[in-house]
Amino acid sequence: MFVVKKNSEMMNKTFRLPVDLVKRLTEVARTQDVSVNNLVQQCCEYALGDMDGEAQQDARQRT
């Protein structure tokens, strides 16, 4: 289960996201009392950690 953490060191990076996704992220961040940046980081880490081994290897080969 995904659990939102509150402390994390950040680095600036710009991404373009759909408006509806930003709204959803903003609402979840507000209810969990974390920044949107922190929430996005945790979502990315969770998604990457949940990939199966073959998908991770394929993703690494494409970069």
RAWOFEN-V212455 format. One record per residue. N is the residue number from 1. SS is DSSP state (a for helix, b for strand, c for the rest). Layout:
# RAWOFEN-V212455
n:ss
N:SS
N:SS
This chain:
# RAWOFEN-V212455
n:ss
1:c
2:c
3:c
4:c
5:c
6:c
7:c
8:c
9:c
10:c
11:c
12:c
13:c
14:c
15:c
16:c
17:c
18:c
19:a
20:a
21:a
22:a
23:a
24:a
25:a
26:a
27:a
28:a
29:a
30:a
31:a
32:a
33:c
34:c
35:c
36:a
37:a
38:a
39:a
40:a
41:a
42:a
43:a
44:a
45:a
46:a
47:a
48:a
49:a
50:c
51:c
52:c
53:a
54:a
55:a
56:a
57:a
58:a
59:a
60:a
61:a
62:a
63:c
